[in-house]
Amino acid sequence: LCFLSRQKLSLLETDLCILSVRNSLGY
């Protein structure tokens, strides 16, 4: 999952990743 390597991502990419995870979980 993307959050495992979030340290290599920019803040924007991390935010987009979090949104994608929330959408996949139905939050």
N, C-alpha and C positions, 0 to 999 in steps of 0.2 A: 504493500500500500504506500501511497505517496507520503503519508505522515512519517513513515519510517526514515525517509531521506530528506525531510523538510529542511534540514540544516543546509542542504545544497541548493535549495530553491530560494527565489526572491520572495519578499513579503507578499507581493501580488499573487505569485504562483501558489504560495501556501494558502492564501485566502481562497483562491479558486478551488484548490484541492479540498479545503474544509467544506466549502459549499457543495462540492460534488459528493463528498462522503455523506453530508447531511441529506442531500437529495436521494441518494441511494438507500439511506436508512429510513426515508420518509419523514424526516423532521422538518 
